Amino acid sequence: MNPLRKHLSTNLLVMAALVGGAFPAFGAATAPSLGAASDFAVLSAAPGGLGAVTCTDSAITGNVGSSGAPASVVQTNCTIAGTVIAPVSAQVLTDFQSAYNALANQSCDQFLSGTLAGVTLTPGVYCFPAAAVLTGTLTLAGSSSDTWLFKIGTSGTGALTGTDFSVVMANGATACNVTWWVAQAATMTRGDFKGTILAGAADPATSAAITITGVAPASPFEGRALAKAAVTLTNSAFVGCTTGSIGGTEKAKCNQGVGNGPEGCDPGNSNQGNPFRSNDERGGVPGNPGRKGGNK
């Protein structure tokens, strides 16, 4: 075989191996998991045994846990339809922290501002760089397998405050697939809130990470309240999730630039004026109009 034919044959074999999957493929990113922390509707995972849960004139459906001693879970006219565990195991604390860190590292699809009143959002990862002060009604539209992640305080600090703030699930979407990651504390007053909160705190020894007040039994808080510090419920009804996924559904890559296709997602960066750079995140060949698979 002459050198040219040998070279071409080698290249063809390499291409065939790539197409046929002979070489290892990059795996999809693993979705975050709550692990052992998923067993709890309410969890105070403060380090150093400083956990505390205070439940007053309220009802909780689901297990309640604290990193503190049994006396750290205080019930005053509080009904808990589940098991109270205090202190929780080291595995619960580790899994909560791992999930919190994993969510912190998820990239944002879109940055938000304002109260979210009257807004409808499809699945994805939505971020507030600092604090979020929410009111009104937010609608989340998607299927039963879609997930939403809201990250509050992505710049390093930021609290979540919801007053008369309601979350409506549409088109089969489920509350247990909604996650709220908060750099600092979360304070929810009245409203019809949905989703799992994972909250931090400026100082776990002196401040509450999650405070829920005045959530009526007719529209209970549905989700989980998991915190790095104390959790306080007053005059509220809380129904914990036993299933669901945390994190946000990854949005599909787009056919960008000329001939933009029908994917219905953020096209992101264009080819920036370079005709030799592909304007298609899914690997299309640059040209006019690129992959020619979309609207022309």
C-alpha positions as CSV (number, residue, x, y, z in Angstrom):
1,M,0.0,0.0,0.0
2,N,1.5,3.4,-1.0
3,P,1.9,6.0,1.7
4,L,-1.1,8.1,0.6
5,R,-3.5,5.2,0.5
6,K,-2.2,4.1,3.9
7,H,-2.8,7.5,5.4
8,L,-6.3,7.7,4.0
9,S,-7.2,4.3,5.3
10,T,-5.9,5.2,8.8
11,N,-8.0,8.3,8.8
12,L,-11.1,6.4,7.7
13,L,-10.6,3.8,10.5
14,V,-10.3,6.6,13.1
15,M,-13.5,8.2,11.8
16,A,-15.4,4.9,11.8
17,A,-14.3,4.2,15.4
18,L,-15.5,7.6,16.5
19,V,-18.9,7.2,14.8
20,G,-19.2,3.6,16.0
21,G,-18.4,4.5,19.6
22,A,-15.2,2.5,19.9
23,F,-13.7,5.3,21.9
24,P,-15.0,6.3,25.4
25,A,-17.8,8.8,25.2
26,F,-18.2,11.7,27.7
27,G,-21.0,10.8,30.1
28,A,-23.9,13.1,30.9
29,A,-23.6,15.2,34.1
30,T,-24.9,13.4,37.2
31,A,-28.0,15.1,38.7
32,P,-27.6,16.2,42.3
33,S,-29.1,14.0,44.9
34,L,-30.3,14.6,48.5
35,G,-29.2,11.1,49.5
36,A,-30.2,10.3,53.1
37,A,-31.5,13.9,53.5
38,S,-34.4,13.2,51.2
39,D,-36.1,11.3,54.0
40,F,-36.9,14.6,55.8
41,A,-39.7,17.1,55.2
42,V,-38.0,19.4,57.6
43,L,-34.3,19.3,58.5
44,S,-32.0,21.5,60.5
45,A,-28.5,20.4,59.5
46,A,-26.5,23.0,61.4
47,P,-23.0,21.8,62.0
48,G,-21.6,21.1,65.5
49,G,-24.9,19.8,66.8
50,L,-26.5,23.2,66.6
51,G,-29.7,22.1,64.8
52,A,-33.0,23.3,66.0
53,V,-36.6,23.0,64.8
54,T,-39.4,25.0,66.4
55,C,-43.0,24.2,65.4
56,T,-45.8,26.3,66.8
57,D,-49.5,26.0,66.0
58,S,-48.6,24.1,62.9
59,A,-48.9,20.7,61.2
60,I,-46.1,18.8,59.4
61,T,-46.7,15.8,57.2
62,G,-43.3,14.0,56.9
63,N,-40.2,13.3,59.0
64,V,-38.5,16.0,61.0
65,G,-34.8,16.0,61.7
66,S,-32.2,18.0,63.6
67,S,-28.5,17.8,64.2
68,G,-29.1,18.8,67.8
69,A,-30.2,16.8,70.8
70,P,-33.8,15.5,71.1
71,A,-34.7,18.7,73.0
72,S,-33.8,20.7,69.9
73,V,-37.1,19.9,68.3
74,V,-39.7,22.0,70.1
75,Q,-43.4,21.3,69.5
76,T,-46.1,23.7,70.8
77,N,-49.5,22.7,69.6
78,C,-47.7,21.1,66.7
79,T,-48.7,17.9,65.0
80,I,-46.1,15.9,63.2
81,A,-47.3,13.0,61.0
82,G,-43.9,11.4,60.7
83,T,-40.8,10.5,62.7
84,V,-38.8,13.0,64.7
85,I,-35.1,12.2,64.6
86,A,-32.6,14.2,66.7
87,P,-29.7,14.0,66.3
88,V,-29.7,12.8,62.7
89,S,-26.9,10.6,61.4
90,A,-23.6,12.0,60.1
91,Q,-24.6,10.6,56.7
92,V,-27.7,12.8,56.6
93,L,-25.6,15.9,57.3
94,T,-23.0,14.9,54.7
95,D,-25.6,14.3,52.0
96,F,-27.3,17.6,52.7
97,Q,-24.0,19.5,52.4
98,S,-23.1,17.6,49.3
99,A,-26.4,18.4,47.6
100,Y,-26.1,22.1,48.7
101,N,-22.7,22.4,47.2
102,A,-23.7,20.6,44.0
103,L,-26.6,22.9,43.4
104,A,-24.3,25.9,44.1
105,N,-22.1,24.8,41.2
106,Q,-24.9,24.4,38.6
107,S,-24.6,27.0,35.9
108,C,-27.4,29.5,35.3
109,D,-29.6,29.5,32.2
110,Q,-31.1,32.9,33.0
111,F,-30.8,35.7,35.5
112,L,-34.0,37.1,37.0
113,S,-35.1,40.2,38.8
114,G,-38.3,41.6,40.2
115,T,-41.1,39.9,42.2
116,L,-41.9,37.2,39.6
117,A,-45.6,38.2,39.9
118,G,-47.4,37.1,36.7
119,V,-44.4,35.3,35.3
120,T,-44.5,31.9,33.6
121,L,-41.3,29.9,33.4
122,T,-40.4,26.7,31.6
123,P,-37.9,24.2,33.1
124,G,-34.4,25.4,33.7
125,V,-31.9,27.0,36.1
126,Y,-32.9,30.6,37.1
127,C,-30.7,32.8,39.2
128,F,-30.8,36.0,41.3
129,P,-27.3,37.4,41.9
130,A,-28.3,38.8,45.3
131,A,-31.5,38.8,47.4
132,A,-34.9,37.9,45.9
133,V,-38.1,39.6,47.3
134,L,-41.0,37.7,45.8
135,T,-44.8,38.3,45.8
136,G,-47.8,37.5,43.5
137,T,-48.1,34.3,41.5
138,L,-45.4,32.5,39.6
139,T,-46.4,29.8,37.1
140,L,-44.1,26.8,36.3
141,A,-45.2,25.1,33.1
142,G,-43.8,21.7,32.1
143,S,-44.2,17.9,32.3
144,S,-44.1,15.7,35.4
145,S,-40.4,14.9,34.7
146,D,-39.2,18.5,34.2
147,T,-37.3,20.2,37.0
148,W,-36.7,23.8,38.0
149,L,-33.8,25.2,40.1
150,F,-33.9,28.8,41.5
151,K,-30.6,30.0,42.9
152,I,-30.7,33.0,45.2
153,G,-27.5,34.9,46.0
154,T,-25.2,33.5,43.3
155,S,-22.8,36.4,43.9
156,G,-22.1,35.1,47.4
157,T,-24.8,36.6,49.6
158,G,-28.6,36.9,49.2
159,A,-31.8,35.9,51.1
160,L,-35.1,34.7,49.8
161,T,-38.2,36.6,51.1
162,G,-41.6,35.5,49.9
163,T,-44.7,37.4,51.1
164,D,-48.1,36.3,49.7
165,F,-46.1,34.5,47.1
166,S,-47.7,31.5,45.3
167,V,-46.3,29.0,42.9
168,V,-48.7,27.3,40.5
169,M,-47.7,24.1,38.7
170,A,-49.1,23.8,35.1
171,N,-49.3,21.2,32.4
172,G,-48.5,18.3,34.8
173,A,-45.5,19.8,36.5
174,T,-45.0,18.7,40.1
175,A,-44.0,20.6,43.2
176,C,-41.4,18.0,44.2
177,N,-39.3,18.8,41.1
178,V,-38.8,22.4,42.1
179,T,-35.7,23.5,44.1
180,W,-34.8,26.8,45.7
181,W,-31.1,27.1,46.6
182,V,-30.5,30.1,48.9
183,A,-27.1,31.5,49.9
184,Q,-28.5,32.8,53.2
185,A,-31.9,32.6,54.9
186,A,-35.4,32.0,53.5
187,T,-38.5,33.7,55.0
188,M,-41.9,32.7,53.6
189,T,-45.0,34.4,54.9
190,R,-48.5,33.2,53.7
191,G,-48.9,32.3,50.0
192,D,-49.1,28.9,48.3
193,F,-45.4,28.0,48.1
194,K,-44.1,24.9,46.2
195,G,-40.6,23.3,46.2
196,T,-37.7,22.2,48.2
197,I,-35.7,24.9,49.9
198,L,-32.0,24.3,50.7
199,A,-31.0,27.4,52.7
200,G,-27.8,28.7,54.3
201,A,-27.4,31.2,57.1
202,A,-25.0,34.0,58.0
203,D,-24.4,32.4,61.4
204,P,-25.9,28.9,62.2
205,A,-25.5,29.5,65.9
206,T,-27.6,32.6,66.1
207,S,-30.0,32.8,63.2
208,A,-32.7,30.8,61.5
209,A,-32.2,29.6,58.0
210,I,-35.8,28.9,57.1
211,T,-38.8,30.7,58.7
212,I,-42.4,29.8,57.5
213,T,-45.3,31.8,58.9
214,G,-49.1,31.9,58.2
215,V,-49.3,29.2,55.5
216,A,-52.9,28.1,55.8
217,P,-54.0,24.4,55.7
218,A,-56.2,25.1,52.6
219,S,-53.0,25.7,50.6
220,P,-50.1,24.1,52.5
221,F,-46.4,24.6,51.8
222,E,-45.6,21.6,49.6
223,G,-41.9,20.6,49.4
224,R,-39.0,20.3,51.9
225,A,-37.4,22.8,54.3
226,L,-33.7,21.8,54.6
227,A,-31.3,24.2,56.2
228,K,-27.8,24.9,57.5
229,A,-29.3,26.5,60.6
230,A,-32.6,26.5,62.5
231,V,-36.1,26.0,60.9
232,T,-39.1,27.7,62.4
233,L,-42.7,27.1,61.5
234,T,-45.6,29.2,63.0
235,N,-49.3,28.9,62.2
236,S,-48.5,26.9,59.1
237,A,-49.3,23.6,57.3
238,F,-46.4,21.8,55.7
239,V,-46.6,18.7,53.4
240,G,-43.2,17.1,52.7
241,C,-42.1,15.5,49.4
242,T,-41.3,11.9,49.4
243,T,-40.2,11.8,45.7
244,G,-39.0,14.2,43.1
245,S,-35.6,15.5,41.8
246,I,-33.5,18.5,42.7
247,G,-31.6,20.7,40.3
248,G,-32.8,22.1,37.0
249,T,-33.5,20.5,33.6
250,E,-30.7,21.2,31.2
251,K,-31.9,23.2,28.2
252,A,-31.3,21.9,24.7
253,K,-28.5,23.4,22.7
254,C,-29.5,25.7,19.9
255,N,-28.9,26.0,16.2
256,Q,-27.7,29.6,16.2
257,G,-27.1,32.3,13.6
258,V,-28.5,32.2,10.1
259,G,-31.3,29.7,9.6
260,N,-32.0,29.4,13.4
261,G,-33.8,26.2,14.0
262,P,-37.0,25.4,15.9
263,E,-35.4,24.3,19.2
264,G,-37.1,27.0,21.3
265,C,-34.1,27.8,23.4
266,D,-31.6,30.6,24.1
267,P,-29.2,30.8,21.1
268,G,-26.4,32.1,23.2
269,N,-23.2,33.2,21.3
270,S,-23.2,33.6,17.6
271,N,-20.2,33.0,15.4
272,Q,-19.0,36.5,16.2
273,G,-18.5,37.4,12.5
274,N,-16.1,34.6,11.8
275,P,-17.5,32.6,8.8
276,F,-15.3,29.6,9.6
277,R,-16.6,29.2,13.1
278,S,-19.6,27.0,13.6
279,N,-22.7,28.9,14.8
280,D,-24.3,25.7,15.8
281,E,-23.7,24.4,19.4
282,R,-24.8,20.9,18.2
283,G,-21.9,20.5,15.9
284,G,-23.2,21.7,12.5
285,V,-20.9,23.0,9.8
286,P,-20.8,26.7,9.4
287,G,-22.3,28.1,6.3
288,N,-25.4,29.6,4.9
289,P,-27.6,28.7,6.8
290,G,-25.5,26.3,8.8
291,R,-27.2,22.9,9.3
292,K,-30.1,24.0,7.1
293,G,-32.4,22.2,9.4
294,G,-34.4,25.1,10.6
295,N,-36.3,28.1,9.3
296,K,-34.7,29.7,6.3
